[in-house]
Amino acid sequence: MNKNILLGVTGGIAIYKVVDVVSRLKKLDYNIKIIMTDSACEFVSPMTFETIGKCDVKNKMFHKNSHKIVEHIDLANWADLFLVAPASANIMAKINHGIADDLLTSTALAYTKPIMFCVSMNTNMLNNPSTQKNIEELKEKNHLIIDSNSGMLACDTKGDGRLKEPWEIVEEVENYFCKKDLKGKKVLITAGATVERIDPVRYITNDSSGKMGYSIAKKAFMRGADVTIISGKTSVDSPYGIENIKVQSAIDMKEQIESCVDDYDCLIMAAAVSDFKVKNRKDLKIKKQDGIHSLELEENPDILKSLNKKENQIFIGFAAETNNLIKNAEKKLNKKNLDYIVLNDVSKKDIGFNSEYNKVSIISKNQILELDKDTKLNIADKILDLIK
């Protein structure tokens, strides 16, 4: 069932970002209704939000036919989440002190669940003791404060008070609705491609984008796990709010994993680790006139095979194969002492490397679970169900 989001929009130059937030939420199939303050309507027309959100936009407490329902009560009862963005100093002060002098604040007073405030204002206004006190008191009342970013503000100053980026706000919303069934679990995830240097400007790598590993990390974090990523080269942004340790070579990744894996309940090895490295890496750039007739390679160590898995740990590996899929994956499962291995056919053009989609088989010693083609985020959930 799709969730209902009531969005309270206040006046502020950051309102332009909220139009993008509405667009993103709509693409994720959330049901949206919007309340705009009078000052918000001075910045952006309600028609803009109506068009982007395909939704009702409310502004006045009293209007034609307003007597047919008690609108602020009806809206409060409808919403699964009340999101206020941008959340100005004024709106937070009014809601904190129970002032109900317009439709937005009246609805907030009638809303019985936590309200999510996306902070946005001038740095001095944010740091004012009155604003800080209001924020702390809202937190004490179990409301959710999405802190601002630091950066250049519309008032030509630089500092805190910049509204979170739209994708960050949407991630906060998704996180709010996600079940927290992995709370208390510590999960270590590798992602991306390792890089093996030939010389300072050239290297050997592969086509892994990091999307699968990052999708698993994002979903694990949303489901309440304590997540750390160790990633090589990627072509996508790191998941919001998660520690991401960047490495380059297979040796770098091995050393980083070995230094911390004992502290985790689960290791998910989604990185595409290079099987080979250059035997005689050059410290200086190889010049064309020097010539190079062959590149001598040697095997990298097998990271999973080298780890001493504790009895209570779960290790999940990945197998990117092009032929003899099940046979090769089962061989890796046993050789690397894994609990599960996730097999995907990287010869397919519409799944796997650099795609938003995948189609995998999850193999254990006892069974094979076939997953139909789906988004990597949805497949990530299926993989994480293995460690609940």
ROVEXKOL-979268 format. One record per residue (C-alpha): x, y, z. Coordinates in steps of 0.5 Angstrom, whole numbers, always signed. Layout:
# residues N
<r u="X" v="Y" w="Z"/>
...
***
This chain:
# residues 388
<r u="+0" v="+0" w="+0"/>
<r u="+3" v="+7" w="-2"/>
<r u="+4" v="+12" w="+4"/>
<r u="+1" v="+18" w="+5"/>
<r u="+6" v="+24" w="+5"/>
<r u="+3" v="+31" w="+8"/>
<r u="+8" v="+36" w="+6"/>
<r u="+8" v="+43" w="+9"/>
<r u="+12" v="+48" w="+5"/>
<r u="+14" v="+55" w="+8"/>
<r u="+17" v="+61" w="+5"/>
<r u="+24" v="+61" w="+3"/>
<r u="+29" v="+62" w="-3"/>
<r u="+30" v="+54" w="-2"/>
<r u="+23" v="+53" w="-4"/>
<r u="+26" v="+51" w="-11"/>
<r u="+29" v="+45" w="-8"/>
<r u="+22" v="+43" w="-5"/>
<r u="+19" v="+42" w="-12"/>
<r u="+25" v="+37" w="-14"/>
<r u="+23" v="+34" w="-8"/>
<r u="+16" v="+33" w="-10"/>
<r u="+18" v="+30" w="-17"/>
<r u="+22" v="+25" w="-14"/>
<r u="+17" v="+23" w="-9"/>
<r u="+12" v="+22" w="-14"/>
<r u="+16" v="+18" w="-18"/>
<r u="+17" v="+13" w="-12"/>
<r u="+9" v="+13" w="-12"/>
<r u="+8" v="+16" w="-5"/>
<r u="+1" v="+20" w="-5"/>
<r u="+2" v="+27" w="-3"/>
<r u="-2" v="+33" w="-1"/>
<r u="+1" v="+40" w="+0"/>
<r u="+0" v="+46" w="+5"/>
<r u="+3" v="+52" w="+3"/>
<r u="+4" v="+58" w="+7"/>
<r u="+2" v="+65" w="+5"/>
<r u="+9" v="+67" w="+4"/>
<r u="+11" v="+60" w="+1"/>
<r u="+6" v="+62" w="-5"/>
<r u="+10" v="+69" w="-6"/>
<r u="+16" v="+65" w="-8"/>
<r u="+13" v="+59" w="-12"/>
<r u="+6" v="+59" w="-15"/>
<r u="+1" v="+53" w="-12"/>
<r u="+0" v="+51" w="-19"/>
<r u="+7" v="+49" w="-20"/>
<r u="+6" v="+44" w="-14"/>
<r u="+0" v="+42" w="-17"/>
<r u="+3" v="+40" w="-23"/>
<r u="+9" v="+37" w="-21"/>
<r u="+6" v="+33" w="-15"/>
<r u="-1" v="+31" w="-19"/>
<r u="-4" v="+33" w="-12"/>
<r u="-8" v="+38" w="-8"/>
<r u="-5" v="+44" w="-6"/>
<r u="-8" v="+47" w="+0"/>
<r u="-7" v="+54" w="+3"/>
<r u="-13" v="+58" w="+7"/>
<r u="-16" v="+55" w="+13"/>
<r u="-23" v="+58" w="+11"/>
<r u="-25" v="+58" w="+4"/>
<r u="-31" v="+56" w="+0"/>
<r u="-34" v="+49" w="+2"/>
<r u="-29" v="+49" w="+8"/>
<r u="-35" v="+47" w="+12"/>
<r u="-36" v="+40" w="+9"/>
<r u="-30" v="+37" w="+13"/>
<r u="-26" v="+40" w="+19"/>
<r u="-20" v="+40" w="+14"/>
<r u="-14" v="+41" w="+19"/>
<r u="-16" v="+35" w="+22"/>
<r u="-18" v="+31" w="+16"/>
<r u="-11" v="+32" w="+13"/>
<r u="-7" v="+30" w="+20"/>
<r u="-11" v="+24" w="+20"/>
<r u="-10" v="+22" w="+13"/>
<r u="-2" v="+23" w="+13"/>
<r u="+3" v="+17" w="+15"/>
<r u="+8" v="+23" w="+15"/>
<r u="+8" v="+30" w="+16"/>
<r u="+14" v="+33" w="+12"/>
<r u="+16" v="+41" w="+13"/>
<r u="+21" v="+43" w="+8"/>
<r u="+24" v="+48" w="+8"/>
<r u="+23" v="+49" w="+16"/>
<r u="+24" v="+56" w="+17"/>
<r u="+26" v="+59" w="+24"/>
<r u="+19" v="+62" w="+25"/>
<r u="+15" v="+55" w="+23"/>
<r u="+19" v="+51" w="+28"/>
<r u="+18" v="+56" w="+33"/>
<r u="+10" v="+57" w="+32"/>
<r u="+9" v="+49" w="+32"/>
<r u="+14" v="+48" w="+38"/>
<r u="+10" v="+53" w="+42"/>
<r u="+3" v="+50" w="+40"/>
<r u="+1" v="+57" w="+36"/>
<r u="-4" v="+55" w="+31"/>
<r u="-6" v="+61" w="+26"/>
<r u="-6" v="+58" w="+19"/>
<r u="-8" v="+51" w="+16"/>
<r u="-1" v="+49" w="+16"/>
<r u="+0" v="+50" w="+24"/>
<r u="-7" v="+48" w="+26"/>
<r u="-6" v="+41" w="+22"/>
<r u="+1" v="+40" w="+26"/>
<r u="-2" v="+41" w="+32"/>
<r u="-7" v="+36" w="+30"/>
<r u="-2" v="+31" w="+28"/>
<r u="+0" v="+26" w="+33"/>
<r u="+6" v="+23" w="+30"/>
<r u="+13" v="+25" w="+29"/>
<r u="+14" v="+31" w="+24"/>
<r u="+20" v="+31" w="+20"/>
<r u="+23" v="+38" w="+19"/>
<r u="+28" v="+40" w="+14"/>
<r u="+32" v="+46" w="+17"/>
<r u="+33" v="+52" w="+12"/>
<r u="+35" v="+59" w="+14"/>
<r u="+40" v="+64" w="+15"/>
<r u="+46" v="+62" w="+19"/>
<r u="+45" v="+67" w="+25"/>
<r u="+38" v="+65" w="+25"/>
<r u="+40" v="+58" w="+26"/>
<r u="+45" v="+59" w="+31"/>
<r u="+40" v="+64" w="+35"/>
<r u="+39" v="+61" w="+42"/>
<r u="+32" v="+62" w="+41"/>
<r u="+32" v="+57" w="+35"/>
<r u="+37" v="+52" w="+38"/>
<r u="+32" v="+52" w="+44"/>
<r u="+26" v="+51" w="+39"/>
<r u="+30" v="+45" w="+36"/>
<r u="+32" v="+42" w="+42"/>
<r u="+25" v="+42" w="+45"/>
<r u="+22" v="+39" w="+38"/>
<r u="+27" v="+33" w="+39"/>
<r u="+25" v="+32" w="+46"/>
<r u="+18" v="+32" w="+43"/>
<r u="+20" v="+26" w="+39"/>
<r u="+20" v="+30" w="+32"/>
<r u="+25" v="+29" w="+27"/>
<r u="+30" v="+35" w="+25"/>
<r u="+34" v="+34" w="+19"/>
<r u="+40" v="+38" w="+20"/>
<r u="+42" v="+43" w="+14"/>
<r u="+48" v="+43" w="+10"/>
<r u="+54" v="+48" w="+10"/>
<r u="+55" v="+52" w="+4"/>
<r u="+53" v="+59" w="+0"/>
<r u="+47" v="+62" w="+2"/>
<r u="+42" v="+66" w="-1"/>
<r u="+44" v="+72" w="+3"/>
<r u="+51" v="+72" w="+1"/>
<r u="+54" v="+69" w="+7"/>
<r u="+57" v="+62" w="+8"/>
<r u="+55" v="+57" w="+13"/>
<r u="+50" v="+52" w="+16"/>
<r u="+43" v="+53" w="+14"/>
<r u="+43" v="+51" w="+7"/>
<r u="+37" v="+46" w="+6"/>
<r u="+39" v="+39" w="+4"/>
<r u="+39" v="+37" w="-3"/>
<r u="+33" v="+34" w="-6"/>
<r u="+36" v="+27" w="-6"/>
<r u="+38" v="+27" w="+1"/>
<r u="+31" v="+29" w="+4"/>
<r u="+28" v="+23" w="+0"/>
<r u="+33" v="+19" w="+3"/>
<r u="+31" v="+21" w="+10"/>
<r u="+23" v="+20" w="+8"/>
<r u="+25" v="+13" w="+5"/>
<r u="+29" v="+11" w="+11"/>
<r u="+23" v="+13" w="+16"/>
<r u="+18" v="+8" w="+12"/>
<r u="+23" v="+3" w="+12"/>
<r u="+22" v="-3" w="+17"/>
<r u="+28" v="-3" w="+22"/>
<r u="+29" v="-11" w="+22"/>
<r u="+37" v="-11" w="+22"/>
<r u="+38" v="-6" w="+28"/>
<r u="+43" v="-8" w="+32"/>
<r u="+47" v="-12" w="+26"/>
<r u="+54" v="-10" w="+24"/>
<r u="+55" v="-11" w="+16"/>
<r u="+61" v="-10" w="+12"/>
<r u="+60" v="-9" w="+5"/>
<r u="+65" v="-8" w="-1"/>
<r u="+63" v="-5" w="-7"/>
<r u="+66" v="-3" w="-14"/>
<r u="+72" v="-5" w="-18"/>
<r u="+79" v="-5" w="-16"/>
<r u="+84" v="-2" w="-20"/>
<r u="+91" v="-5" w="-21"/>
<r u="+96" v="+0" w="-23"/>
<r u="+101" v="-1" w="-29"/>
<r u="+104" v="+6" w="-28"/>
<r u="+102" v="+13" w="-25"/>
<r u="+97" v="+14" w="-31"/>
<r u="+95" v="+7" w="-33"/>
<r u="+91" v="+1" w="-30"/>
<r u="+87" v="-5" w="-31"/>
<r u="+80" v="-5" w="-28"/>
<r u="+73" v="-8" w="-30"/>
<r u="+66" v="-5" w="-31"/>
<r u="+63" v="-5" w="-24"/>
<r u="+60" v="+1" w="-23"/>
<r u="+59" v="+0" w="-15"/>
<r u="+51" v="+0" w="-16"/>
<r u="+50" v="-7" w="-13"/>
<r u="+54" v="-6" w="-7"/>
<r u="+52" v="+1" w="-6"/>
<r u="+44" v="-1" w="-6"/>
<r u="+46" v="-7" w="-1"/>
<r u="+49" v="-2" w="+3"/>
<r u="+43" v="+3" w="+3"/>
<r u="+38" v="-2" w="+4"/>
<r u="+42" v="-5" w="+10"/>
<r u="+43" v="+2" w="+13"/>
<r u="+35" v="+4" w="+12"/>
<r u="+33" v="-3" w="+15"/>
<r u="+37" v="+0" w="+22"/>
<r u="+44" v="-4" w="+21"/>
<r u="+51" v="-1" w="+23"/>
<r u="+54" v="-1" w="+16"/>
<r u="+61" v="+1" w="+13"/>
<r u="+63" v="+0" w="+6"/>
<r u="+70" v="-1" w="+3"/>
<r u="+69" v="+1" w="-4"/>
<r u="+74" v="+1" w="-10"/>
<r u="+73" v="+5" w="-17"/>
<r u="+65" v="+7" w="-17"/>
<r u="+61" v="+11" w="-22"/>
<r u="+55" v="+13" w="-17"/>
<r u="+55" v="+17" w="-11"/>
<r u="+56" v="+14" w="-5"/>
<r u="+50" v="+12" w="-1"/>
<r u="+48" v="+18" w="+4"/>
<r u="+50" v="+18" w="+11"/>
<r u="+54" v="+11" w="+11"/>
<r u="+62" v="+11" w="+12"/>
<r u="+65" v="+9" w="+6"/>
<r u="+73" v="+7" w="+6"/>
<r u="+76" v="+8" w="-1"/>
<r u="+81" v="+4" w="-3"/>
<r u="+84" v="+2" w="-10"/>
<r u="+88" v="-5" w="-11"/>
<r u="+86" v="-12" w="-9"/>
<r u="+91" v="-12" w="-4"/>
<r u="+89" v="-5" w="-1"/>
<r u="+82" v="-8" w="+0"/>
<r u="+84" v="-14" w="+3"/>
<r u="+88" v="-11" w="+8"/>
<r u="+82" v="-6" w="+10"/>
<r u="+78" v="-12" w="+11"/>
<r u="+82" v="-16" w="+15"/>
<r u="+83" v="-10" w="+20"/>
<r u="+76" v="-10" w="+21"/>
<r u="+72" v="-16" w="+19"/>
<r u="+72" v="-19" w="+26"/>
<r u="+68" v="-13" w="+29"/>
<r u="+62" v="-15" w="+24"/>
<r u="+56" v="-20" w="+24"/>
<r u="+56" v="-20" w="+16"/>
<r u="+61" v="-19" w="+10"/>
<r u="+58" v="-18" w="+4"/>
<r u="+63" v="-18" w="-2"/>
<r u="+60" v="-15" w="-8"/>
<r u="+66" v="-11" w="-10"/>
<r u="+69" v="-14" w="-17"/>
<r u="+76" v="-15" w="-15"/>
<r u="+81" v="-16" w="-20"/>
<r u="+84" v="-23" w="-20"/>
<r u="+91" v="-21" w="-23"/>
<r u="+95" v="-15" w="-22"/>
<r u="+101" v="-12" w="-26"/>
<r u="+108" v="-16" w="-24"/>
<r u="+113" v="-10" w="-25"/>
<r u="+109" v="-4" w="-24"/>
<r u="+112" v="+2" w="-26"/>
<r u="+114" v="+8" w="-22"/>
<r u="+114" v="+13" w="-28"/>
<r u="+110" v="+14" w="-34"/>
<r u="+111" v="+9" w="-40"/>
<r u="+113" v="+13" w="-46"/>
<r u="+111" v="+11" w="-53"/>
<r u="+118" v="+11" w="-55"/>
<r u="+120" v="+6" w="-49"/>
<r u="+115" v="+1" w="-53"/>
<r u="+112" v="-5" w="-49"/>
<r u="+111" v="-11" w="-52"/>
<r u="+107" v="-15" w="-47"/>
<r u="+104" v="-14" w="-40"/>
<r u="+106" v="-19" w="-35"/>
<r u="+101" v="-21" w="-29"/>
<r u="+101" v="-25" w="-23"/>
<r u="+95" v="-27" w="-19"/>
<r u="+92" v="-23" w="-13"/>
<r u="+91" v="-26" w="-7"/>
<r u="+84" v="-29" w="-6"/>
<r u="+81" v="-24" w="+0"/>
<r u="+75" v="-29" w="+2"/>
<r u="+79" v="-35" w="+2"/>
<r u="+84" v="-32" w="+6"/>
<r u="+79" v="-29" w="+12"/>
<r u="+78" v="-33" w="+18"/>
<r u="+71" v="-33" w="+19"/>
<r u="+68" v="-34" w="+26"/>
<r u="+62" v="-39" w="+28"/>
<r u="+57" v="-33" w="+28"/>
<r u="+59" v="-29" w="+22"/>
<r u="+55" v="-30" w="+15"/>
<r u="+59" v="-29" w="+9"/>
<r u="+56" v="-27" w="+2"/>
<r u="+60" v="-27" w="-4"/>
<r u="+58" v="-25" w="-11"/>
<r u="+60" v="-29" w="-18"/>
<r u="+60" v="-25" w="-24"/>
<r u="+60" v="-31" w="-29"/>
<r u="+59" v="-31" w="-37"/>
<r u="+58" v="-39" w="-38"/>
<r u="+57" v="-45" w="-34"/>
<r u="+54" v="-41" w="-29"/>
<r u="+52" v="-45" w="-23"/>
<r u="+58" v="-50" w="-23"/>
<r u="+62" v="-44" w="-23"/>
<r u="+58" v="-41" w="-17"/>
<r u="+58" v="-47" w="-13"/>
<r u="+65" v="-48" w="-14"/>
<r u="+67" v="-41" w="-11"/>
<r u="+62" v="-42" w="-5"/>
<r u="+65" v="-48" w="-3"/>
<r u="+72" v="-46" w="-4"/>
<r u="+71" v="-39" w="-1"/>
<r u="+68" v="-42" w="+5"/>
<r u="+61" v="-38" w="+4"/>
<r u="+54" v="-38" w="+7"/>
<r u="+51" v="-36" w="+0"/>
<r u="+54" v="-33" w="-6"/>
<r u="+50" v="-29" w="-11"/>
<r u="+51" v="-31" w="-18"/>
<r u="+49" v="-26" w="-24"/>
<r u="+50" v="-27" w="-31"/>
<r u="+55" v="-21" w="-34"/>
<r u="+54" v="-23" w="-41"/>
<r u="+47" v="-20" w="-41"/>
<r u="+47" v="-13" w="-44"/>
<r u="+41" v="-11" w="-40"/>
<r u="+43" v="-13" w="-33"/>
<r u="+49" v="-13" w="-28"/>
<r u="+55" v="-8" w="-30"/>
<r u="+52" v="-1" w="-30"/>
<r u="+45" v="-3" w="-30"/>
<r u="+40" v="-1" w="-25"/>
<r u="+37" v="-8" w="-26"/>
<r u="+40" v="-15" w="-24"/>
<r u="+37" v="-22" w="-25"/>
<r u="+41" v="-27" w="-20"/>
<r u="+41" v="-33" w="-17"/>
<r u="+42" v="-34" w="-9"/>
<r u="+46" v="-40" w="-8"/>
<r u="+47" v="-44" w="-1"/>
<r u="+50" v="-51" w="+0"/>
<r u="+43" v="-53" w="+1"/>
<r u="+39" v="-49" w="-5"/>
<r u="+38" v="-45" w="-10"/>
<r u="+34" v="-39" w="-10"/>
<r u="+32" v="-36" w="-17"/>
<r u="+30" v="-28" w="-17"/>
<r u="+27" v="-25" w="-23"/>
<r u="+30" v="-19" w="-26"/>
<r u="+29" v="-13" w="-22"/>
<r u="+32" v="-7" w="-19"/>
<r u="+38" v="-7" w="-15"/>
<r u="+35" v="-4" w="-9"/>
<r u="+29" v="-9" w="-9"/>
<r u="+35" v="-15" w="-10"/>
<r u="+39" v="-12" w="-4"/>
<r u="+33" v="-13" w="+0"/>
<r u="+32" v="-20" w="-2"/>
<r u="+40" v="-21" w="+0"/>
<r u="+39" v="-18" w="+6"/>
<r u="+33" v="-22" w="+8"/>
<r u="+39" v="-28" w="+9"/>
<r u="+42" v="-24" w="+15"/>
<r u="+36" v="-23" w="+19"/>
***
